[in-house]
Structures are given as C-alpha cells and as structure tokens.
Amino acid sequence: MPEPRLRVGLIQGRDTLRFRLDGLFHLLVDDASAPMARIGGRWRAVCGPDGVALWRHGADEPFVRGQCLRLRPLVEHASSFLLHDMTVGVNFHWQHDEDLSFRGALSLEAREVGMDAVNEVGLEAYLLSVISSEMSARCPTALLEAHAVISRSWLLAQLEARGLAPIPSGEPARRGDTLHILRWYDREDHAFFDVCADDHCQRYQGVTRAFSEQATAAVESTRGQVLVSDGQVCDARFSKCCGGYTELFSSAWGPQDPSYLQAFADLPDGEAPGYPLPLSDEANAVPFIQGAPPAFCNTQDRGVLEKLLPELDHDTRDFYRWEQVIEQGELVDLLRDKLGLELGAVLSFEPLERGPSGRLIRLAVQGEAGRAVLGKELEIRRALSPTHLYSSAFVVVPEGEQGGAPARFRLRGAGWGHGVGLCQIGAAVMAERGYHGRAILAHYYRGAEIEARYE
C-alpha cells in the first residue's frame, strides 16, 4: 500500500480563526479543481450562515466566501501555516491556548456548529510531529523508534476499522434506587476527518515542537513498520504512566481483550515483588496504590524526566503516586455539573470493581438523597475532577465532619492515564537503561510482531 495521507482535525466548531501563511498557498474554493489565487501572509476566517468568509489582515471586505476553503502549499516542505490560539489538552489539567505551526494543506470547512480547521498531511510527516509532541524529541532513539511504531500502528488500526459499527456505551439506567452510569469514551471515528490533533487521539502539534536528528531518524528507520497480531495491525494503545501495573483493554473500553494487551507489573519479569495479587481484589489494591512498588515508571529523577517529557508535561511530577483532596461542596457541584446527579451531601464511596492494575471500573457513590454507580475508568476520572483525575487507580479516605457527612475526601492514586499498552514513562526509563526499541515493544505488546505495511 502507498503511504496514507491523513486529514487531521486541528480546531473544531470555531466561529473565528486567525492564521498566518508562511509561504505561498493555492486557494481552492468548494469543489473547484483549479485554484482561484495564490496567497500568503496574515488572514482571518469567519464562519457564518453563508459559509466561511476569508479576510486579509486589515481589509474592509472579505476576499472570498465558501463552504470549504482549501489552502494548498505550492511547495509543501518549504511552506507552513500558523494557527493562533489553538487549544491544547482539551479538558485536561494542562489545557491552554497556544500558537502552533503545521506543514501540509489547510482546509477551513463550515459546519452547523462552526468552522473546522483540517490539516491534510502525509502519515510519516504526521508521525514525526506526534513522537516529538507525545515525548521530548531529545528522548533516547530506542524510545522514539518504539513510539513511531506504536503511533503508526494505532493510526492504521483506526483507519482499517472504518465502517465497523461502534460498540455503544451504556445510557444511564435505574435499578431499584440506584442510578447506573456506565460509559466509555473511545477514540471513535471523527465525522469529518481521520484523527484530531489532541490527547483524545494522539498529540500532534505540528512543526512547533522541536524536532531532533534522533526523532527524524526514528521515523525514517521504522518507515511503514507496524505491530501485527494474527495478521491484523495492533490497536497499540499507550498511556503516560501505568502506575506500576498495566491494565486490560476491557477495563477502559469495550468487552474485547486483544492478546497483545496484557496486564502485568512494569518490571522485567512482570511480577510485583512484595505485593499480593490480583490487584482487582480490594484488599490487595489498597496497599499497592498506597505503597511505592518498584517499576520502570517509578522514577522521580528530575534530570531524566525533563529530558524524556515534552515541555507541556514538565509541571506534572506526581504521576506515579498522587493525592487530591475534594471538598464536600465541590464534590456535590461536580456530580451535578458533570453527570446531572442530585445526591445531596456525599456520605461514602464503595469500590465495586477494579481491573488487574487496581484501576476502578465501577464505583458507587452514596449520598444523602440517593446512590449512583459510575463507570468505566474515564467516566470516574471525569466525574470527580474539574478536568480529569490522573487515573482511576485510587483509594478514597474521608476526612473531617460537616453536617453528619465527611467534610472532604482525600484520593490517593497511582498512575496517569488508562494504563493499557505501553507506559510512556516506563518505556523512557527502559530506553535510558539501554533497552532497544524492539525489546520495549516486546515488553508492552506481548506476542506482537513487527511488519512493514508500506515502503
């Protein structure tokens, strides 16, 4: 197969967008096959009832209108475009606006709820940005090579799955006096593009992030390579930090568990010395989460972390073991605002089901006015934080007293993300210790093989 060309959603539902074209671009309007102009410089796009209006910076009248305005560089490798105020880390604790530059073509497309900005770019150029955005481009070559393979694998697996009916998440259902909310949020197909540019899919921050010779070499040396299992491209999931033990696919998403995504301790032999298993048992999960078991990802070496993590993540230091305190009033507001639950003062939490890493899959919340069961892991993380908790592997400790209910709840947790597949911090430490890329992939994707899908 030839190298795929992707449509990457950069911005969705925007009314106004400011951008700059660095180099000359052909402007194509709607379905026209021939460009109407060559343009460059500073522009503003405004979405209205008549589609997208394109205004040159400082002009009194729009330059052109259309439902889809496509800007195609005359020379792709020599031109780029910069989007102002692009939101990064949507709904996570690191969310902020940033000006980001990209190569390839830019499409401004009118939708019912605003304008989408879509980047059309080759898969390999996309990957170079991804591995320099997900991890620092200064990482060891072994990690960058491994990440190039898994990012390419995940993307091709999503593209090959197009047309398959998604497994729906459950709608809220009442059983007796308990409301059950069981949802999962997969990287489902986007309606108008292949993938988005944010953590929902894979971080893709264009050419703004500093590339390195190692990152370029990692993409080039693994060109077209993917992980396969039983002839199929692996859905190679990854998260920032497993917390010492990886998780099963079914704990975060649908009921299937691919053979290459197993649960094990993030150590060479896959065992957790000194801690009883399985961590799905509450009695075993509590000491594991509250302890500090050895693991590849158990590191606080500031020098190592600053070299391995992208600048965006430098402020996050407590990802392996973390704490968060939620005041009673804040918790009541979160449950109302996030889930529409009116439970009154929260009296207690009851873990109902944990995965093999200790991550909560179902959690009961008992309030003065009712009881609700939450799941799966991302819904739990979303419900108990203004953004998202680091992970659902946590233990709840009530503190104080307020009108007959706890005044606050202290959450003591482990890991950052869903914990399925490759642990980015663990893999980075493995690379620092001299493991090569194939050994890192063999550790996290057991039984999978590497295969070239295009040259």
C-alpha positions as CSV (number, residue, x, y, z in Angstrom):
1,M,0.0,0.0,0.0
2,P,1.2,3.6,-0.6
3,E,1.8,5.9,2.4
4,P,-1.6,7.2,3.5
5,R,-2.4,10.8,3.5
6,L,-4.4,12.0,6.5
7,R,-7.0,14.6,7.4
8,V,-6.2,15.8,10.9
9,G,-8.7,17.9,12.8
10,L,-6.9,20.8,14.4
11,I,-9.8,23.0,15.5
12,Q,-13.5,22.2,15.7
13,G,-16.6,24.4,16.0
14,R,-14.8,27.8,15.9
15,D,-16.6,31.0,14.8
16,T,-13.4,33.0,14.1
17,L,-9.9,31.9,13.4
18,R,-6.7,34.0,12.9
19,F,-3.8,32.4,11.0
20,R,-0.7,33.2,9.0
21,L,0.6,31.6,5.8
22,D,4.4,31.3,5.8
23,G,5.0,30.8,2.0
24,L,2.7,30.8,-1.0
25,F,-0.5,28.7,-1.0
26,H,-3.0,27.9,-3.7
27,L,-6.6,28.9,-2.7
28,L,-9.3,26.5,-3.9
29,V,-13.0,27.2,-3.2
30,D,-15.6,24.5,-2.6
31,D,-15.4,21.8,-5.3
32,A,-13.2,23.8,-7.7
33,S,-10.3,21.8,-9.1
34,A,-8.3,24.9,-10.1
35,P,-7.1,27.5,-7.6
36,M,-8.6,31.0,-7.7
37,A,-5.5,32.7,-6.3
38,R,-2.0,32.4,-4.8
39,I,-1.9,33.9,-1.3
40,G,0.3,34.2,1.8
41,G,0.6,36.4,4.9
42,R,-1.9,37.1,7.7
43,W,-5.6,36.2,7.4
44,R,-8.8,35.9,9.4
45,A,-11.6,33.3,8.7
46,V,-15.2,33.9,10.0
47,C,-17.9,31.3,9.9
48,G,-21.5,32.4,9.3
49,P,-24.7,31.4,7.6
50,D,-23.2,31.7,4.2
51,G,-20.1,29.6,5.0
52,V,-16.6,30.7,5.7
53,A,-15.5,34.2,4.8
54,L,-11.8,34.8,4.3
55,W,-10.5,38.3,5.2
56,R,-7.0,39.5,4.5
57,H,-5.5,41.2,7.6
58,G,-6.6,44.8,7.8
59,A,-9.1,44.5,4.9
60,D,-12.5,46.1,4.9
61,E,-14.2,43.4,2.7
62,P,-13.9,39.6,2.6
63,F,-11.5,38.2,0.0
64,V,-13.7,35.2,-0.7
65,R,-16.6,33.1,0.7
66,G,-17.3,29.4,0.5
67,Q,-18.4,26.2,2.4
68,C,-14.8,24.8,2.1
69,L,-11.7,26.9,1.6
70,R,-8.7,24.8,0.9
71,L,-5.2,26.2,1.1
72,R,-2.6,24.0,-0.6
73,P,1.1,24.9,-0.4
74,L,3.0,25.4,-3.6
75,V,6.0,23.6,-2.1
76,E,4.9,21.5,0.9
77,H,8.3,21.1,2.6
78,A,9.1,24.8,2.2
79,S,5.8,26.3,3.5
80,S,3.8,26.2,6.7
81,F,0.8,27.8,8.3
82,L,0.4,29.1,11.9
83,L,-2.9,28.9,13.8
84,H,-3.4,31.4,16.6
85,D,-5.0,30.4,19.9
86,M,-5.2,26.7,19.2
87,T,-6.4,24.9,22.4
88,V,-4.1,22.1,23.6
89,G,-5.0,19.5,26.2
90,V,-8.8,20.0,25.9
91,N,-10.5,19.3,29.3
92,F,-7.2,18.1,30.9
93,H,-5.3,19.8,33.7
94,W,-2.8,21.2,31.2
95,Q,-5.3,22.8,28.9
96,H,-4.2,26.1,27.4
97,D,-4.2,28.1,24.2
98,E,-1.1,28.2,22.0
99,D,0.0,29.4,18.5
100,L,1.1,26.3,16.5
101,S,2.6,25.8,13.1
102,F,1.9,23.0,10.6
103,R,3.0,21.8,7.2
104,G,0.7,20.4,4.5
105,A,-2.6,21.8,3.3
106,L,-5.2,23.6,5.5
107,S,-8.9,23.3,4.9
108,L,-11.4,25.7,6.5
109,E,-14.8,23.9,6.5
110,A,-18.2,25.3,7.5
111,R,-20.3,23.0,9.8
112,E,-23.6,23.5,11.5
113,V,-21.9,24.4,14.8
114,G,-19.0,26.5,13.4
115,M,-15.8,26.0,11.4
116,D,-13.3,23.1,11.4
117,A,-9.7,23.6,10.5
118,V,-8.3,20.4,9.0
119,N,-4.7,19.7,8.1
120,E,-4.0,17.4,5.2
121,V,-0.6,15.7,5.6
122,G,1.3,12.5,4.9
123,L,1.4,9.9,7.6
124,E,5.1,9.9,8.1
125,A,5.3,13.7,8.5
126,Y,2.4,13.4,10.9
127,L,4.3,10.8,12.9
128,L,7.4,12.9,13.2
129,S,5.3,15.6,14.9
130,V,3.4,13.0,17.1
131,I,6.5,11.5,18.6
132,S,8.0,14.9,19.2
133,S,4.7,16.0,20.9
134,E,3.9,12.9,22.9
135,M,7.5,12.7,24.2
136,S,10.5,15.0,24.1
137,A,12.4,14.9,20.8
138,R,15.5,14.6,23.0
139,C,14.5,11.1,24.2
140,P,16.7,8.1,23.5
141,T,16.5,6.8,20.0
142,A,15.1,3.5,21.2
143,L,12.1,5.1,22.8
144,L,11.4,7.3,19.7
145,E,11.6,4.3,17.4
146,A,9.2,2.3,19.6
147,H,6.8,5.2,19.8
148,A,6.9,5.7,16.0
149,V,5.9,2.0,15.5
150,I,3.0,2.1,18.0
151,S,1.7,5.5,16.9
152,R,1.7,4.3,13.3
153,S,0.1,1.0,14.4
154,W,-2.7,2.7,16.3
155,L,-3.5,5.1,13.5
156,L,-3.6,2.4,10.8
157,A,-5.7,0.2,13.1
158,Q,-8.2,3.0,13.3
159,L,-8.2,3.6,9.6
160,E,-8.7,-0.1,8.8
161,A,-11.6,-0.3,11.3
162,R,-13.6,2.3,9.4
163,G,-17.1,1.1,8.6
164,L,-17.3,-1.2,11.6
165,A,-20.3,-0.4,13.9
166,P,-19.0,1.1,17.2
167,I,-20.0,-0.6,20.5
168,P,-22.3,1.9,22.2
169,S,-21.6,3.0,25.8
170,G,-24.5,2.4,28.2
171,E,-27.0,5.1,28.8
172,P,-27.9,5.9,32.5
173,A,-30.3,3.2,33.9
174,R,-32.1,3.0,37.2
175,R,-32.1,-0.3,39.0
176,G,-34.1,-0.1,42.2
177,D,-33.0,3.1,44.0
178,T,-29.5,3.2,42.3
179,L,-28.7,5.1,39.1
180,H,-26.1,3.3,37.0
181,I,-23.9,5.4,34.6
182,L,-21.6,3.1,32.6
183,R,-19.8,4.9,29.8
184,W,-16.6,4.7,28.0
185,Y,-15.0,7.2,25.6
186,D,-13.1,5.5,22.8
187,R,-11.1,7.3,20.0
188,E,-14.1,6.7,17.7
189,D,-14.1,7.9,14.1
190,H,-14.5,11.6,13.8
191,A,-17.2,12.6,11.4
192,F,-15.2,14.9,9.0
193,F,-11.6,13.9,9.5
194,D,-9.4,10.9,10.4
195,V,-8.0,11.9,13.8
196,C,-7.9,15.0,15.9
197,A,-4.7,16.7,17.0
198,D,-5.2,16.4,20.8
199,D,-4.8,13.8,23.5
200,H,-8.2,12.4,22.5
201,C,-6.3,10.7,19.6
202,Q,-2.6,11.5,19.7
203,R,-0.8,14.8,20.4
204,Y,0.0,16.4,17.1
205,Q,1.5,19.9,17.5
206,G,2.9,20.4,14.0
207,V,6.4,21.8,13.5
208,T,6.2,24.0,16.6
209,R,7.7,21.3,18.7
210,A,11.5,21.0,18.4
211,F,12.4,18.1,16.2
212,S,15.7,16.4,16.6
213,E,18.0,14.3,14.5
214,Q,17.0,11.3,16.7
215,A,13.3,11.9,16.1
216,T,13.8,12.2,12.3
217,A,16.0,9.1,12.3
218,A,13.5,7.1,14.3
219,V,10.6,7.8,11.9
220,E,12.8,7.2,8.8
221,S,14.3,3.9,10.2
222,T,10.9,2.5,11.0
223,R,9.1,3.8,7.9
224,G,5.9,1.8,7.3
225,Q,6.5,-0.5,10.2
226,V,3.6,-1.6,12.5
227,L,2.8,-4.2,15.1
228,V,0.7,-7.1,14.0
229,S,-1.0,-9.9,15.7
230,D,-2.9,-12.7,13.8
231,G,-2.4,-10.8,10.6
232,Q,-4.1,-7.7,11.9
233,V,-2.5,-4.3,12.7
234,C,-2.4,-3.9,16.5
235,D,-4.6,-1.3,18.2
236,A,-1.4,-0.2,20.1
237,R,-2.8,1.8,23.0
238,F,-0.5,3.8,25.3
239,S,-0.7,6.0,28.3
240,K,1.6,8.3,30.2
241,C,2.2,6.2,33.3
242,C,0.8,2.8,34.2
243,G,1.5,3.3,38.0
244,G,3.4,0.0,38.2
245,Y,1.0,-2.4,36.6
246,T,-0.6,-2.3,33.1
247,E,-4.3,-2.7,32.5
248,L,-6.6,-4.7,30.2
249,F,-8.4,-3.1,27.2
250,S,-11.8,-4.1,28.5
251,S,-11.3,-2.1,31.7
252,A,-11.4,1.1,29.8
253,W,-13.4,0.4,26.6
254,G,-15.4,-2.5,25.1
255,P,-15.5,-6.1,26.3
256,Q,-12.8,-7.5,24.0
257,D,-9.2,-8.1,25.2
258,P,-6.6,-8.4,22.5
259,S,-4.0,-11.0,23.3
260,Y,-1.2,-8.4,22.9
261,L,-2.6,-6.1,25.5
262,Q,-2.0,-7.9,28.8
263,A,-1.9,-6.9,32.4
264,F,1.5,-7.3,34.2
265,A,3.9,-5.5,36.6
266,D,6.1,-2.9,34.8
267,L,9.3,-4.8,35.5
268,P,11.5,-7.2,33.5
269,D,9.8,-10.3,34.8
270,G,6.3,-8.9,35.0
271,E,5.9,-9.7,38.7
272,A,5.3,-7.3,41.6
273,P,7.6,-8.4,44.5
274,G,6.2,-7.8,48.0
275,Y,2.6,-7.1,46.9
276,P,-0.1,-9.8,46.7
277,L,-2.1,-10.2,43.6
278,P,-4.6,-9.8,41.9
279,L,-4.9,-6.1,42.3
280,S,-8.6,-6.5,41.3
281,D,-9.1,-7.6,44.9
282,E,-9.7,-4.5,47.1
283,A,-7.5,-5.9,49.9
284,N,-4.6,-6.2,47.5
285,A,-5.2,-2.9,45.6
286,V,-5.1,-0.7,48.7
287,P,-1.5,-1.4,49.8
288,F,-0.3,-1.4,46.2
289,I,-1.8,2.0,45.5
290,Q,-0.7,3.5,48.8
291,G,2.8,2.0,48.5
292,A,5.6,2.7,46.1
293,P,6.3,-0.7,44.4
294,P,9.4,-0.9,42.1
295,A,8.6,-0.4,38.4
296,F,10.3,1.0,35.4
297,C,7.9,4.0,35.6
298,N,8.7,4.6,39.3
299,T,11.2,7.5,38.9
300,Q,11.4,11.0,40.3
301,D,14.8,11.8,38.7
302,R,14.2,15.4,37.6
303,G,17.0,15.4,35.1
304,V,15.8,12.2,33.4
305,L,12.1,13.4,33.4
306,E,13.0,16.8,31.8
307,K,14.9,15.0,29.1
308,L,12.1,12.5,28.5
309,L,8.9,14.5,28.9
310,P,7.7,17.2,26.5
311,E,7.8,20.7,27.9
312,L,4.0,20.6,28.2
313,D,4.3,17.9,31.0
314,H,7.2,19.3,32.9
315,D,5.0,20.7,35.7
316,T,3.5,17.2,36.4
317,R,5.7,15.5,38.9
318,D,3.4,13.3,41.0
319,F,2.1,10.9,38.2
320,Y,3.4,7.7,39.7
321,R,1.7,8.3,43.1
322,W,-0.5,11.3,43.6
323,E,-3.1,12.8,46.0
324,Q,-6.1,15.1,45.5
325,V,-8.4,16.5,48.1
326,I,-12.1,17.2,47.1
327,E,-14.1,19.3,49.5
328,Q,-17.7,18.2,50.1
329,G,-19.3,21.2,48.4
330,E,-17.0,20.9,45.4
331,L,-17.9,17.2,45.1
332,V,-21.7,17.9,45.2
333,D,-21.2,20.5,42.4
334,L,-19.1,18.2,40.3
335,L,-21.6,15.4,40.3
336,R,-24.4,17.8,39.4
337,D,-22.5,19.7,36.7
338,K,-20.8,16.6,35.1
339,L,-23.5,14.0,35.4
340,G,-26.7,15.8,36.4
341,L,-26.8,13.9,39.7
342,E,-28.5,15.4,42.7
343,L,-27.3,13.1,45.5
344,G,-27.0,15.7,48.3
345,A,-24.0,15.5,50.6
346,V,-21.8,12.5,49.7
347,L,-21.6,10.0,52.6
348,S,-19.2,7.4,51.1
349,F,-17.6,5.7,48.1
350,E,-17.7,2.0,47.6
351,P,-15.4,0.3,45.1
352,L,-17.4,-2.3,43.2
353,E,-15.0,-3.5,40.5
354,R,-11.3,-2.9,39.8
355,G,-9.2,-4.1,36.9
356,P,-5.9,-6.0,37.3
357,S,-3.9,-2.8,37.7
358,G,-6.2,-1.7,40.6
359,R,-8.0,0.8,38.4
360,L,-11.6,1.3,39.3
361,I,-14.1,0.2,36.7
362,R,-17.3,0.7,38.8
363,L,-17.6,3.0,41.8
364,A,-20.7,3.5,43.9
365,V,-21.3,7.0,45.3
366,Q,-23.7,7.1,48.3
367,G,-25.3,10.4,49.0
368,E,-28.0,11.6,51.5
369,A,-30.5,11.8,48.6
370,G,-29.6,8.7,46.6
371,R,-27.0,6.3,45.3
372,A,-25.2,6.1,41.9
373,V,-22.8,3.7,40.3
374,L,-20.2,5.2,37.9
375,G,-18.1,3.6,35.3
376,K,-15.9,3.0,33.3
377,E,-12.5,4.4,34.2
378,L,-12.6,7.7,32.3
379,E,-16.1,8.5,33.4
380,I,-15.0,8.1,37.0
381,R,-12.0,10.3,36.4
382,R,-14.1,12.9,34.6
383,A,-16.8,13.0,37.3
384,L,-14.6,13.6,40.3
385,S,-12.4,16.4,38.9
386,P,-13.0,19.8,37.2
387,T,-10.8,18.3,34.4
388,H,-9.8,14.6,34.8
389,L,-8.2,12.7,37.7
390,Y,-4.8,11.3,36.7
391,S,-6.2,7.8,36.8
392,S,-9.0,5.7,38.3
393,A,-6.5,3.7,40.4
394,F,-7.2,5.4,43.7
395,V,-8.2,4.8,47.3
396,V,-10.7,7.2,49.0
397,V,-10.1,8.4,52.6
398,P,-12.9,10.5,54.2
399,E,-11.8,13.4,56.4
400,G,-13.5,15.7,58.9
401,E,-17.2,16.2,59.5
402,Q,-19.7,18.5,58.0
403,G,-23.4,18.2,58.9
404,G,-23.2,14.5,59.5
405,A,-21.2,13.8,56.3
406,P,-17.4,13.9,55.7
407,A,-16.1,17.4,55.1
408,R,-13.8,16.3,52.4
409,F,-12.4,13.2,50.7
410,R,-8.7,12.5,50.1
411,L,-7.9,10.5,47.0
412,R,-4.6,8.6,47.0
413,G,-3.9,7.4,43.5
414,A,-1.5,5.6,41.1
415,G,-0.5,6.3,37.5
416,W,-1.5,8.8,34.8
417,G,-4.0,7.6,32.2
418,H,-5.8,4.3,31.4
419,G,-2.6,2.1,31.8
420,V,-3.3,0.0,28.7
421,G,-0.4,-1.0,26.5
422,L,2.9,1.0,26.5
423,C,3.7,3.1,29.6
424,Q,5.5,6.1,28.2
425,I,7.4,6.8,31.4
426,G,8.3,3.2,31.8
427,A,9.4,2.9,28.2
428,A,11.5,6.0,28.5
429,V,13.3,4.6,31.6
430,M,13.8,1.3,29.8
431,A,15.5,3.2,26.9
432,E,17.6,5.1,29.4
433,R,18.8,1.8,30.8
434,G,19.8,0.5,27.5
435,Y,16.8,-1.5,26.2
436,H,16.5,-1.2,22.4
437,G,13.2,-0.4,20.6
438,R,12.2,-3.9,19.8
439,A,12.7,-5.0,23.5
440,I,10.5,-2.2,24.6
441,L,7.8,-3.2,22.2
442,A,8.1,-6.9,23.2
443,H,7.7,-5.9,26.9
444,Y,4.5,-3.9,26.4
445,Y,2.9,-5.7,23.4
446,R,3.4,-9.4,24.2
447,G,3.3,-11.8,21.2
448,A,3.0,-9.0,18.6
449,E,5.4,-8.9,15.7
450,I,6.8,-6.0,13.5
451,E,5.8,-5.9,9.9
452,A,6.3,-3.3,7.1
453,R,3.0,-2.2,5.5
454,Y,4.5,0.2,3.0
455,E,7.9,1.4,1.9
